[in-house]
Amino acid sequence: MRWCRYYFYNHWTYGGKKDKRLRLHPDLVPYDELPKKEQDKDDFYDPTIRDMVDAMLPEKKS
């Protein structure tokens, strides 16, 4: 979601091929329409980020 907001607020739109000059990006589509390869990235990053945040939190005492 954060990734999409960045592109939206910087006036990017959907385009079949990424073009920085014209601000077009092929991944500005609903999540279900993303290629499987792009969706699979979320499966890696979500648990990784969660584990990193957990490691930074102070240990809970029972």
PQR file of N, CA, C, O and H, with PARSE charges and radii, in Angstrom:
ATOM      1  N   MET A   1       0.827  -1.186   0.000 -0.4000 1.5000
ATOM      2  CA  MET A   1       0.000   0.000   0.000 -0.0000 2.0000
ATOM      3  C   MET A   1       0.877   1.258   0.000  0.5500 1.7000
ATOM      4  O   MET A   1       0.609   2.202  -0.742 -0.5500 1.4000
ATOM      5  N   ARG A   2       1.913   1.267   0.825 -0.4000 1.5000
ATOM      6  CA  ARG A   2       2.800   2.425   0.896 -0.0000 2.0000
ATOM      7  C   ARG A   2       3.474   2.660  -0.449  0.5500 1.7000
ATOM      8  O   ARG A   2       3.646   3.800  -0.880 -0.5500 1.4000
ATOM      9  H   ARG A   2       2.131   0.500   1.428  0.4000 1.0000
ATOM     10  N   TRP A   3       3.851   1.574  -1.102 -0.4000 1.5000
ATOM     11  CA  TRP A   3       4.511   1.655  -2.396 -0.0000 2.0000
ATOM     12  C   TRP A   3       3.586   2.348  -3.401  0.5500 1.7000
ATOM     13  O   TRP A   3       4.019   3.243  -4.127 -0.5500 1.4000
ATOM     14  H   TRP A   3       3.711   0.648  -0.751  0.4000 1.0000
ATOM     15  N   CYS A   4       2.327   1.944  -3.444 -0.4000 1.5000
ATOM     16  CA  CYS A   4       1.363   2.540  -4.371 -0.0000 2.0000
ATOM     17  C   CYS A   4       1.141   4.020  -4.069  0.5500 1.7000
ATOM     18  O   CYS A   4       1.050   4.835  -4.987 -0.5500 1.4000
ATOM     19  H   CYS A   4       1.975   1.218  -2.854  0.4000 1.0000
ATOM     20  N   ARG A   5       1.054   4.362  -2.806 -0.4000 1.5000
ATOM     21  CA  ARG A   5       0.836   5.763  -2.430 -0.0000 2.0000
ATOM     22  C   ARG A   5       1.971   6.645  -2.934  0.5500 1.7000
ATOM     23  O   ARG A   5       1.735   7.745  -3.433 -0.5500 1.4000
ATOM     24  H   ARG A   5       1.128   3.700  -2.061  0.4000 1.0000
ATOM     25  N   TYR A   6       3.190   6.162  -2.803 -0.4000 1.5000
ATOM     26  CA  TYR A   6       4.339   6.936  -3.285 -0.0000 2.0000
ATOM     27  C   TYR A   6       4.150   7.287  -4.760  0.5500 1.7000
ATOM     28  O   TYR A   6       4.294   8.445  -5.153 -0.5500 1.4000
ATOM     29  H   TYR A   6       3.381   5.269  -2.397  0.4000 1.0000
ATOM     30  N   TYR A   7       3.832   6.294  -5.561 -0.4000 1.5000
ATOM     31  CA  TYR A   7       3.675   6.528  -6.998 -0.0000 2.0000
ATOM     32  C   TYR A   7       2.454   7.398  -7.292  0.5500 1.7000
ATOM     33  O   TYR A   7       2.511   8.271  -8.158 -0.5500 1.4000
ATOM     34  H   TYR A   7       3.715   5.353  -5.242  0.4000 1.0000
ATOM     35  N   PHE A   8       1.367   7.169  -6.587 -0.4000 1.5000
ATOM     36  CA  PHE A   8       0.152   7.951  -6.785 -0.0000 2.0000
ATOM     37  C   PHE A   8       0.412   9.429  -6.485  0.5500 1.7000
ATOM     38  O   PHE A   8       0.081  10.296  -7.294 -0.5500 1.4000
ATOM     39  H   PHE A   8       1.321   6.460  -5.884  0.4000 1.0000
ATOM     40  N   TYR A   9       1.003   9.713  -5.327 -0.4000 1.5000
ATOM     41  CA  TYR A   9       1.249  11.103  -4.935 -0.0000 2.0000
ATOM     42  C   TYR A   9       2.286  11.782  -5.812  0.5500 1.7000
ATOM     43  O   TYR A   9       2.342  13.011  -5.860 -0.5500 1.4000
ATOM     44  H   TYR A   9       1.272   9.009  -4.670  0.4000 1.0000
ATOM     45  N   ASN A  10       3.096  11.020  -6.495 -0.4000 1.5000
ATOM     46  CA  ASN A  10       4.090  11.583  -7.400 -0.0000 2.0000
ATOM     47  C   ASN A  10       3.634  11.526  -8.856  0.5500 1.7000
ATOM     48  O   ASN A  10       4.442  11.621  -9.780 -0.5500 1.4000
ATOM     49  H   ASN A  10       3.051  10.022  -6.456  0.4000 1.0000
ATOM     50  N   HIS A  11       2.324  11.369  -9.040 -0.4000 1.5000
ATOM     51  CA  HIS A  11       1.669  11.484 -10.345 -0.0000 2.0000
ATOM     52  C   HIS A  11       2.078  10.424 -11.363  0.5500 1.7000
ATOM     53  O   HIS A  11       2.179  10.711 -12.556 -0.5500 1.4000
ATOM     54  H   HIS A  11       1.668  11.292  -8.289  0.4000 1.0000
ATOM     55  N   TRP A  12       2.314   9.201 -10.891 -0.4000 1.5000
ATOM     56  CA  TRP A  12       2.567   8.096 -11.797 -0.0000 2.0000
ATOM     57  C   TRP A  12       1.233   7.475 -12.170  0.5500 1.7000
ATOM     58  O   TRP A  12       0.264   7.573 -11.417 -0.5500 1.4000
ATOM     59  H   TRP A  12       2.232   8.969  -9.922  0.4000 1.0000
ATOM     60  N   THR A  13       1.182   6.826 -13.350 -0.4000 1.5000
ATOM     61  CA  THR A  13      -0.013   6.111 -13.782 -0.0000 2.0000
ATOM     62  C   THR A  13       0.404   4.767 -14.363  0.5500 1.7000
ATOM     63  O   THR A  13       1.584   4.482 -14.567 -0.5500 1.4000
ATOM     64  H   THR A  13       1.969   6.747 -13.961  0.4000 1.0000
ATOM     65  N   TYR A  14      -0.618   3.955 -14.618 -0.4000 1.5000
ATOM     66  CA  TYR A  14      -0.352   2.637 -15.187 -0.0000 2.0000
ATOM     67  C   TYR A  14       0.203   2.784 -16.602  0.5500 1.7000
ATOM     68  O   TYR A  14      -0.254   3.621 -17.381 -0.5500 1.4000
ATOM     69  H   TYR A  14      -1.576   4.187 -14.452  0.4000 1.0000
ATOM     70  N   GLY A  15       1.193   1.958 -16.916 -0.4000 1.5000
ATOM     71  CA  GLY A  15       1.744   1.872 -18.263 -0.0000 2.0000
ATOM     72  C   GLY A  15       2.284   0.478 -18.467  0.5500 1.7000
ATOM     73  O   GLY A  15       2.764  -0.138 -17.516 -0.5500 1.4000
ATOM     74  H   GLY A  15       1.565   1.278 -16.283  0.4000 1.0000
ATOM     75  N   GLY A  16       2.222  -0.032 -19.668 -0.4000 1.5000
ATOM     76  CA  GLY A  16       2.674  -1.393 -19.965 -0.0000 2.0000
ATOM     77  C   GLY A  16       4.154  -1.608 -19.715  0.5500 1.7000
ATOM     78  O   GLY A  16       4.587  -2.739 -19.492 -0.5500 1.4000
ATOM     79  H   GLY A  16       1.833   0.468 -20.441  0.4000 1.0000
ATOM     80  N   LYS A  17       4.937  -0.538 -19.750 -0.4000 1.5000
ATOM     81  CA  LYS A  17       6.380  -0.625 -19.521 -0.0000 2.0000
ATOM     82  C   LYS A  17       6.785   0.563 -18.645  0.5500 1.7000
ATOM     83  O   LYS A  17       6.284   1.671 -18.834 -0.5500 1.4000
ATOM     84  H   LYS A  17       4.586   0.381 -19.931  0.4000 1.0000
ATOM     85  N   LYS A  18       7.686   0.336 -17.692 -0.4000 1.5000
ATOM     86  CA  LYS A  18       8.108   1.410 -16.797 -0.0000 2.0000
ATOM     87  C   LYS A  18       8.846   2.483 -17.586  0.5500 1.7000
ATOM     88  O   LYS A  18       9.751   2.191 -18.368 -0.5500 1.4000
ATOM     89  H   LYS A  18       8.093  -0.565 -17.539  0.4000 1.0000
ATOM     90  N   ASP A  19       8.441   3.733 -17.365 -0.4000 1.5000
ATOM     91  CA  ASP A  19       9.058   4.871 -18.029 -0.0000 2.0000
ATOM     92  C   ASP A  19       9.133   6.012 -17.016  0.5500 1.7000
ATOM     93  O   ASP A  19       8.116   6.627 -16.695 -0.5500 1.4000
ATOM     94  H   ASP A  19       7.706   3.970 -16.729  0.4000 1.0000
ATOM     95  N   LYS A  20      10.331   6.293 -16.514 -0.4000 1.5000
ATOM     96  CA  LYS A  20      10.496   7.323 -15.492 -0.0000 2.0000
ATOM     97  C   LYS A  20      10.145   8.710 -16.017  0.5500 1.7000
ATOM     98  O   LYS A  20       9.575   9.517 -15.282 -0.5500 1.4000
ATOM     99  H   LYS A  20      11.157   5.793 -16.775  0.4000 1.0000
ATOM    100  N   ARG A  21      10.469   8.998 -17.251 -0.4000 1.5000
ATOM    101  CA  ARG A  21      10.204  10.315 -17.813 -0.0000 2.0000
ATOM    102  C   ARG A  21       8.697  10.584 -17.919  0.5500 1.7000
ATOM    103  O   ARG A  21       8.231  11.676 -17.593 -0.5500 1.4000
ATOM    104  H   ARG A  21      10.932   8.343 -17.848  0.4000 1.0000
ATOM    105  N   LEU A  22       7.948   9.588 -18.374 -0.4000 1.5000
ATOM    106  CA  LEU A  22       6.499   9.734 -18.514 -0.0000 2.0000
ATOM    107  C   LEU A  22       5.734   9.331 -17.253  0.5500 1.7000
ATOM    108  O   LEU A  22       4.514   9.480 -17.180 -0.5500 1.4000
ATOM    109  H   LEU A  22       8.326   8.701 -18.638  0.4000 1.0000
ATOM    110  N   ARG A  23       6.465   8.822 -16.265 -0.4000 1.5000
ATOM    111  CA  ARG A  23       5.882   8.370 -14.996 -0.0000 2.0000
ATOM    112  C   ARG A  23       4.826   7.285 -15.207  0.5500 1.7000
ATOM    113  O   ARG A  23       3.690   7.397 -14.747 -0.5500 1.4000
ATOM    114  H   ARG A  23       7.456   8.701 -16.324  0.4000 1.0000
ATOM    115  N   LEU A  24       5.232   6.247 -15.905 -0.4000 1.5000
ATOM    116  CA  LEU A  24       4.374   5.090 -16.142 -0.0000 2.0000
ATOM    117  C   LEU A  24       4.975   3.882 -15.448  0.5500 1.7000
ATOM    118  O   LEU A  24       6.195   3.723 -15.421 -0.5500 1.4000
ATOM    119  H   LEU A  24       6.155   6.156 -16.279  0.4000 1.0000
ATOM    120  N   HIS A  25       4.125   3.025 -14.883 -0.4000 1.5000
ATOM    121  CA  HIS A  25       4.619   1.824 -14.197 -0.0000 2.0000
ATOM    122  C   HIS A  25       3.646   0.677 -14.424  0.5500 1.7000
ATOM    123  O   HIS A  25       2.440   0.855 -14.251 -0.5500 1.4000
ATOM    124  H   HIS A  25       3.134   3.153 -14.905  0.4000 1.0000
ATOM    125  N   PRO A  26       4.145  -0.507 -14.811 -0.5600 1.5000
ATOM    126  CA  PRO A  26       3.257  -1.635 -15.103  0.2800 2.0000
ATOM    127  C   PRO A  26       2.621  -2.290 -13.881  0.5500 1.7000
ATOM    128  O   PRO A  26       1.677  -3.065 -14.029 -0.5500 1.4000
ATOM    129  N   ASP A  27       3.108  -2.003 -12.690 -0.4000 1.5000
ATOM    130  CA  ASP A  27       2.576  -2.654 -11.492 -0.0000 2.0000
ATOM    131  C   ASP A  27       1.530  -1.825 -10.759  0.5500 1.7000
ATOM    132  O   ASP A  27       1.122  -2.199  -9.659 -0.5500 1.4000
ATOM    133  H   ASP A  27       3.876  -1.373 -12.569  0.4000 1.0000
ATOM    134  N   LEU A  28       1.091  -0.728 -11.327 -0.4000 1.5000
ATOM    135  CA  LEU A  28       0.050   0.085 -10.688 -0.0000 2.0000
ATOM    136  C   LEU A  28      -1.321  -0.450 -11.076  0.5500 1.7000
ATOM    137  O   LEU A  28      -2.081   0.186 -11.805 -0.5500 1.4000
ATOM    138  H   LEU A  28       1.423  -0.425 -12.220  0.4000 1.0000
ATOM    139  N   VAL A  29      -1.605  -1.632 -10.567 -0.4000 1.5000
ATOM    140  CA  VAL A  29      -2.864  -2.341 -10.820 -0.0000 2.0000
ATOM    141  C   VAL A  29      -3.343  -2.924  -9.495  0.5500 1.7000
ATOM    142  O   VAL A  29      -2.563  -2.993  -8.545 -0.5500 1.4000
ATOM    143  H   VAL A  29      -0.987  -2.148  -9.974  0.4000 1.0000
ATOM    144  N   PRO A  30      -4.597  -3.343  -9.407 -0.5600 1.5000
ATOM    145  CA  PRO A  30      -5.043  -4.029  -8.188  0.2800 2.0000
ATOM    146  C   PRO A  30      -4.149  -5.247  -7.888  0.5500 1.7000
ATOM    147  O   PRO A  30      -3.655  -5.908  -8.802 -0.5500 1.4000
ATOM    148  N   TYR A  31      -3.957  -5.520  -6.617 -0.4000 1.5000
ATOM    149  CA  TYR A  31      -3.057  -6.600  -6.192 -0.0000 2.0000
ATOM    150  C   TYR A  31      -3.348  -7.915  -6.902  0.5500 1.7000
ATOM    151  O   TYR A  31      -2.423  -8.613  -7.319 -0.5500 1.4000
ATOM    152  H   TYR A  31      -4.358  -4.983  -5.875  0.4000 1.0000
ATOM    153  N   ASP A  32      -4.609  -8.255  -7.041 -0.4000 1.5000
ATOM    154  CA  ASP A  32      -4.987  -9.521  -7.682 -0.0000 2.0000
ATOM    155  C   ASP A  32      -4.561  -9.591  -9.146  0.5500 1.7000
ATOM    156  O   ASP A  32      -4.469 -10.679  -9.716 -0.5500 1.4000
ATOM    157  H   ASP A  32      -5.360  -7.689  -6.703  0.4000 1.0000
ATOM    158  N   GLU A  33      -4.303  -8.446  -9.747 -0.4000 1.5000
ATOM    159  CA  GLU A  33      -3.889  -8.412 -11.151 -0.0000 2.0000
ATOM    160  C   GLU A  33      -2.372  -8.372 -11.319  0.5500 1.7000
ATOM    161  O   GLU A  33      -1.869  -8.435 -12.441 -0.5500 1.4000
ATOM    162  H   GLU A  33      -4.378  -7.562  -9.284  0.4000 1.0000
ATOM    163  N   LEU A  34      -1.648  -8.269 -10.214 -0.4000 1.5000
ATOM    164  CA  LEU A  34      -0.184  -8.283 -10.301 -0.0000 2.0000
ATOM    165  C   LEU A  34       0.294  -9.656 -10.754  0.5500 1.7000
ATOM    166  O   LEU A  34      -0.335 -10.668 -10.448 -0.5500 1.4000
ATOM    167  H   LEU A  34      -2.056  -8.217  -9.303  0.4000 1.0000
ATOM    168  N   PRO A  35       1.407  -9.690 -11.485 -0.5600 1.5000
ATOM    169  CA  PRO A  35       1.980 -10.991 -11.840  0.2800 2.0000
ATOM    170  C   PRO A  35       2.347 -11.771 -10.568  0.5500 1.7000
ATOM    171  O   PRO A  35       2.696 -11.173  -9.551 -0.5500 1.4000
ATOM    172  N   LYS A  36       2.269 -13.077 -10.629 -0.4000 1.5000
ATOM    173  CA  LYS A  36       2.575 -13.943  -9.477 -0.0000 2.0000
ATOM    174  C   LYS A  36       3.950 -13.613  -8.901  0.5500 1.7000
ATOM    175  O   LYS A  36       4.135 -13.630  -7.684 -0.5500 1.4000
ATOM    176  H   LYS A  36       1.985 -13.563 -11.456  0.4000 1.0000
ATOM    177  N   LYS A  37       4.901 -13.316  -9.761 -0.4000 1.5000
ATOM    178  CA  LYS A  37       6.264 -12.988  -9.332 -0.0000 2.0000
ATOM    179  C   LYS A  37       6.272 -11.793  -8.372  0.5500 1.7000
ATOM    180  O   LYS A  37       7.000 -11.798  -7.379 -0.5500 1.4000
ATOM    181  H   LYS A  37       4.751 -13.302 -10.750  0.4000 1.0000
ATOM    182  N   GLU A  38       5.470 -10.780  -8.667 -0.4000 1.5000
ATOM    183  CA  GLU A  38       5.399  -9.602  -7.811 -0.0000 2.0000
ATOM    184  C   GLU A  38       4.653  -9.908  -6.514  0.5500 1.7000
ATOM    185  O   GLU A  38       5.048  -9.429  -5.451 -0.5500 1.4000
ATOM    186  H   GLU A  38       4.879 -10.776  -9.474  0.4000 1.0000
ATOM    187  N   GLN A  39       3.590 -10.691  -6.585 -0.4000 1.5000
ATOM    188  CA  GLN A  39       2.845 -11.073  -5.376 -0.0000 2.0000
ATOM    189  C   GLN A  39       3.720 -11.890  -4.433  0.5500 1.7000
ATOM    190  O   GLN A  39       3.616 -11.757  -3.213 -0.5500 1.4000
ATOM    191  H   GLN A  39       3.269 -11.081  -7.449  0.4000 1.0000
ATOM    192  N   ASP A  40       4.579 -12.734  -4.994 -0.4000 1.5000
ATOM    193  CA  ASP A  40       5.445 -13.583  -4.176 -0.0000 2.0000
ATOM    194  C   ASP A  40       6.423 -12.766  -3.341  0.5500 1.7000
ATOM    195  O   ASP A  40       6.878 -13.235  -2.297 -0.5500 1.4000
ATOM    196  H   ASP A  40       4.664 -12.842  -5.985  0.4000 1.0000
ATOM    197  N   LYS A  41       6.753 -11.559  -3.777 -0.4000 1.5000
ATOM    198  CA  LYS A  41       7.658 -10.707  -2.998 -0.0000 2.0000
ATOM    199  C   LYS A  41       7.060 -10.395  -1.632  0.5500 1.7000
ATOM    200  O   LYS A  41       7.789 -10.311  -0.644 -0.5500 1.4000
ATOM    201  H   LYS A  41       6.383 -11.179  -4.625  0.4000 1.0000
ATOM    202  N   ASP A  42       5.736 -10.220  -1.562 -0.4000 1.5000
ATOM    203  CA  ASP A  42       5.088  -9.937  -0.285 -0.0000 2.0000
ATOM    204  C   ASP A  42       5.214 -11.105   0.678  0.5500 1.7000
ATOM    205  O   ASP A  42       5.322 -10.899   1.887 -0.5500 1.4000
ATOM    206  H   ASP A  42       5.144 -10.287  -2.365  0.4000 1.0000
ATOM    207  N   ASP A  43       5.202 -12.313   0.168 -0.4000 1.5000
ATOM    208  CA  ASP A  43       5.355 -13.486   1.035 -0.0000 2.0000
ATOM    209  C   ASP A  43       6.708 -13.504   1.709  0.5500 1.7000
ATOM    210  O   ASP A  43       6.842 -14.037   2.811 -0.5500 1.4000
ATOM    211  H   ASP A  43       5.115 -12.480  -0.815  0.4000 1.0000
ATOM    212  N   PHE A  44       7.713 -12.933   1.070 -0.4000 1.5000
ATOM    213  CA  PHE A  44       9.047 -12.888   1.660 -0.0000 2.0000
ATOM    214  C   PHE A  44       9.177 -11.720   2.632  0.5500 1.7000
ATOM    215  O   PHE A  44       9.644 -11.899   3.756 -0.5500 1.4000
ATOM    216  H   PHE A  44       7.605 -12.500   0.175  0.4000 1.0000
ATOM    217  N   TYR A  45       8.772 -10.538   2.211 -0.4000 1.5000
ATOM    218  CA  TYR A  45       9.028  -9.347   3.011 -0.0000 2.0000
ATOM    219  C   TYR A  45       8.171  -9.246   4.258  0.5500 1.7000
ATOM    220  O   TYR A  45       8.664  -8.797   5.293 -0.5500 1.4000
ATOM    221  H   TYR A  45       8.393 -10.393   1.297  0.4000 1.0000
ATOM    222  N   ASP A  46       6.921  -9.641   4.206 -0.4000 1.5000
ATOM    223  CA  ASP A  46       6.065  -9.504   5.380 -0.0000 2.0000
ATOM    224  C   ASP A  46       6.633 -10.234   6.599  0.5500 1.7000
ATOM    225  O   ASP A  46       6.789  -9.606   7.646 -0.5500 1.4000
ATOM    226  H   ASP A  46       6.520 -10.006   3.365  0.4000 1.0000
ATOM    227  N   PRO A  47       6.948 -11.524   6.514 -0.5600 1.5000
ATOM    228  CA  PRO A  47       7.505 -12.196   7.687  0.2800 2.0000
ATOM    229  C   PRO A  47       8.888 -11.656   8.059  0.5500 1.7000
ATOM    230  O   PRO A  47       9.228 -11.601   9.241 -0.5500 1.4000
ATOM    231  N   THR A  48       9.672 -11.267   7.086 -0.4000 1.5000
ATOM    232  CA  THR A  48      11.012 -10.744   7.353 -0.0000 2.0000
ATOM    233  C   THR A  48      10.917  -9.456   8.144  0.5500 1.7000
ATOM    234  O   THR A  48      11.613  -9.286   9.145 -0.5500 1.4000
ATOM    235  H   THR A  48       9.396 -11.312   6.126  0.4000 1.0000
ATOM    236  N   ILE A  49      10.066  -8.551   7.704 -0.4000 1.5000
ATOM    237  CA  ILE A  49       9.909  -7.276   8.406 -0.0000 2.0000
ATOM    238  C   ILE A  49       9.340  -7.507   9.799  0.5500 1.7000
ATOM    239  O   ILE A  49       9.792  -6.889  10.764 -0.5500 1.4000
ATOM    240  H   ILE A  49       9.501  -8.689   6.890  0.4000 1.0000
ATOM    241  N   ARG A  50       8.362  -8.382   9.911 -0.4000 1.5000
ATOM    242  CA  ARG A  50       7.776  -8.681  11.226 -0.0000 2.0000
ATOM    243  C   ARG A  50       8.851  -9.194  12.180  0.5500 1.7000
ATOM    244  O   ARG A  50       8.904  -8.775  13.337 -0.5500 1.4000
ATOM    245  H   ARG A  50       7.994  -8.884   9.127  0.4000 1.0000
ATOM    246  N   ASP A  51       9.705 -10.094  11.704 -0.4000 1.5000
ATOM    247  CA  ASP A  51      10.761 -10.640  12.550 -0.0000 2.0000
ATOM    248  C   ASP A  51      11.761  -9.560  12.953  0.5500 1.7000
ATOM    249  O   ASP A  51      12.251  -9.559  14.082 -0.5500 1.4000
ATOM    250  H   ASP A  51       9.662 -10.433  10.764  0.4000 1.0000
ATOM    251  N   MET A  52      12.060  -8.650  12.046 -0.4000 1.5000
ATOM    252  CA  MET A  52      12.994  -7.566  12.366 -0.0000 2.0000
ATOM    253  C   MET A  52      12.410  -6.639  13.431  0.5500 1.7000
ATOM    254  O   MET A  52      13.113  -6.227  14.353 -0.5500 1.4000
ATOM    255  H   MET A  52      11.662  -8.651  11.129  0.4000 1.0000
ATOM    256  N   VAL A  53      11.134  -6.315  13.302 -0.4000 1.5000
ATOM    257  CA  VAL A  53      10.485  -5.458  14.287 -0.0000 2.0000
ATOM    258  C   VAL A  53      10.433  -6.163  15.632  0.5500 1.7000
ATOM    259  O   VAL A  53      10.720  -5.548  16.659 -0.5500 1.4000
ATOM    260  H   VAL A  53      10.563  -6.649  12.553  0.4000 1.0000
ATOM    261  N   ASP A  54      10.073  -7.438  15.647 -0.4000 1.5000
ATOM    262  CA  ASP A  54      10.038  -8.202  16.899 -0.0000 2.0000
ATOM    263  C   ASP A  54      11.401  -8.215  17.577  0.5500 1.7000
ATOM    264  O   ASP A  54      11.488  -8.142  18.803 -0.5500 1.4000
ATOM    265  H   ASP A  54       9.840  -7.938  14.813  0.4000 1.0000
ATOM    266  N   ALA A  55      12.465  -8.308  16.786 -0.4000 1.5000
ATOM    267  CA  ALA A  55      13.813  -8.356  17.356 -0.0000 2.0000
ATOM    268  C   ALA A  55      14.191  -7.010  17.999  0.5500 1.7000
ATOM    269  O   ALA A  55      15.017  -6.968  18.910 -0.5500 1.4000
ATOM    270  H   ALA A  55      12.395  -8.367  15.790  0.4000 1.0000
ATOM    271  N   MET A  56      13.595  -5.933  17.528 -0.4000 1.5000
ATOM    272  CA  MET A  56      13.922  -4.610  18.085 -0.0000 2.0000
ATOM    273  C   MET A  56      13.114  -4.286  19.351  0.5500 1.7000
ATOM    274  O   MET A  56      13.493  -3.407  20.126 -0.5500 1.4000
ATOM    275  H   MET A  56      12.925  -5.967  16.788  0.4000 1.0000
ATOM    276  N   LEU A  57      12.007  -4.997  19.552 -0.4000 1.5000
ATOM    277  CA  LEU A  57      11.181  -4.719  20.726 -0.0000 2.0000
ATOM    278  C   LEU A  57      11.814  -5.305  21.983  0.5500 1.7000
ATOM    279  O   LEU A  57      12.448  -6.358  21.930 -0.5500 1.4000
ATOM    280  H   LEU A  57      11.699  -5.711  18.923  0.4000 1.0000
ATOM    281  N   PRO A  58      11.644  -4.628  23.098 -0.5600 1.5000
ATOM    282  CA  PRO A  58      12.192  -5.177  24.343  0.2800 2.0000
ATOM    283  C   PRO A  58      11.501  -6.497  24.673  0.5500 1.7000
ATOM    284  O   PRO A  58      10.321  -6.695  24.384 -0.5500 1.4000
ATOM    285  N   GLU A  59      12.263  -7.381  25.279 -0.4000 1.5000
ATOM    286  CA  GLU A  59      11.736  -8.691  25.655 -0.0000 2.0000
ATOM    287  C   GLU A  59      10.657  -8.524  26.708  0.5500 1.7000
ATOM    288  O   GLU A  59      10.820  -7.765  27.664 -0.5500 1.4000
ATOM    289  H   GLU A  59      13.221  -7.220  25.514  0.4000 1.0000
ATOM    290  N   LYS A  60       9.539  -9.246  26.526 -0.4000 1.5000
ATOM    291  CA  LYS A  60       8.453  -9.191  27.516 -0.0000 2.0000
ATOM    292  C   LYS A  60       8.815 -10.049  28.713  0.5500 1.7000
ATOM    293  O   LYS A  60       9.354 -11.146  28.566 -0.5500 1.4000
ATOM    294  H   LYS A  60       9.407  -9.863  25.749  0.4000 1.0000
ATOM    295  N   LYS A  61       8.512  -9.538  29.904 -0.4000 1.5000
ATOM    296  CA  LYS A  61       8.747 -10.298  31.129 -0.0000 2.0000
ATOM    297  C   LYS A  61       7.421 -10.815  31.641  0.5500 1.7000
ATOM    298  O   LYS A  61       6.448 -10.065  31.722 -0.5500 1.4000
ATOM    299  H   LYS A  61       8.073  -8.647  30.024  0.4000 1.0000
ATOM    300  N   SER A  62       7.371 -12.084  31.983 -0.4000 1.5000
ATOM    301  CA  SER A  62       6.127 -12.678  32.487 -0.0000 2.0000
ATOM    302  C   SER A  62       5.956 -12.418  33.945  0.5500 1.7000
ATOM    303  O   SER A  62       4.964 -12.845  34.536 -0.5500 1.4000
ATOM    304  H   SER A  62       8.161 -12.694  31.917  0.4000 1.0000
TER
END
